Structures are given as structure tokens and as C-alpha cells.
Amino acid sequence: MSFCCTGVRWADTARMAGWFTFWVAIALMAVVEFGAVFGLLGWVMFTAVGMYFRQKTRVAFGMENGGATWCIDCLCYAFCCCCAVAQEAQQYEDAWSAGHPVAKAVALERQEEPRASA
């Protein structure tokens, strides 16, 4: 799904992460992806947004972050964004399925039970 519908997959991940509602995230991705179609500035903007939220994922799960990981995330989003989006989606799907503390915190904030998909 992340290859054909990157924005939709990312929006669902953003919903599971508690960053945005699905529709706000899809609107953000639509604007960013629309810009990416028209040139280098849009591509840079898409990569920057992806890097920022990938770093938030790293922090939330206690993974290595900052420093060299910014470069790694930049390369992932710049040259294979569908792979990066799929990795993040799998991370959050598994977290919700296992009842990981990250998923529980988002669920508590929304007052719902942790589950993988809407």
C-alpha cells in the first residue's frame, strides 16, 4: 500500500502515532506530495516532513536519534520514501497489536482501546 498510496499509508500511521487525525494528515501529505510533483523544492519539503516525523518515531520508541540518524532518515525519505513509510507503518501496527506503551499512551489520550487499524 505504501508504494501506490504513500500519503494514505503515512496518514494512517500519523493517526496511530497520535500526531494528527487521519484527515489532517492526508491533507498535509496532499499538499506536500503536490509540491513534490512540481520540482526540487517540493521534494525537499516532502523529505523534511518525513525526516521530522521519523525522528519523532525514534524518540517515542527509545531508538537511536539525532546525529547520523538525521542523515539516514534523509536518505530513506529522499530515495525510497515508500520503504520508509512502510517501515514506520509496520512499527506502529506492531506497537498497537502488542499494546506497547507508545500505543497505550495514544489510546489513553483518545480514550480508546489500542488496535492496529481504524
N, C-alpha and C positions, 0 to 999 in steps of 0.2 A: 504494500500500500504506500510506503514512503517513496517509492520510485515514481509512481504515477500521480500521487496526491500528497506531495510533501507538506503543503500547507495544512491540509486536513489532519494528517497524522501528527504534525507538530502542535496543532491547536488542541487535539485531544490530550497530548502529553502535557501541555501547558495547563489544561483543566485538571488533570490528575495531580500535577505538581502544586496546584493552588495559586499559580501566578496570575491567571486570568480566567474568566468564564470562556467557554468554547467559542462563542460568537465574537467576543472581543479579540481573542487570539486569532481567529480566522480573518477578521478584518485587518489586524496588524500584518499577518502574513500576506494577505492580498495586496496591501499597499507596498510592502517590501518586495514581493515577487514581481509585481507590476513594474516597479522601478528597475529590477534586475534585468528585465527583458530589454530595456532601453539603454543599457550601457554600463560602463565600468563603475560609475557612482552607485547605481542600484545594486550591483554585485557586491561592492564593498559594504554597503549598508546591510544587505542580507547576511553577509559573513559576520559583520559586527554584532548583529542581533543574535545570531546563532551562538557565537562565542560567549556573549554575555550570559545567556541562559544556560549554556553548557557549564560555565563556571559555577553558576548557582546550583546546578545539579551536583557538581563535585563537592561543593561546600555542604549541601544538605545531607549527602551520604558519607561525609567524612573522608572523601577521597583526596588524593594529592591535588592541590590547586595553586594558582598563581605561577609566577615564573615561567618555566618552559612549557607548562600546560597551556598557557595562552597561545603559544606558537603552534602547538599540536592541534588545539581546537580550531585555530585559524586555518590551518591546512586541511583539516577534516571538512569544515564548512565551505572552504573555497573550492575544493576539488572533488569532494564526494559528499555533498550535503545530504543526499538521501540516505547514505550509510550512517551519518551522524544522527539524523532524525530517527532512524530505525533503532540505533543503539539506545538513545535516550528513551524511546517508547518502551523498549524491552525492559530497561531498568525500572521505569515506573510501573509497568504492568506487573512485573515480578514483585515489586515492593508492595503493591496493593493486594496481590494474591496472597502474599505471605504475612500480611498485616504488619509490615515493617513500621518502625516508629515514625518515619517520614510520612507514610501514608496515613497513619493514625492521627498525626498532628493536623494534616489537611482535613481529614474526615471530622475531627472534633471541631475544627473551625467552621466547617459547613454543617455540623450536626447531622452526619450521616454515617453509615457503615462503610468501611473500606471495601471497595470492589474494583475490579480491573477496568471495566468499561461502562459507559453510561447507557 
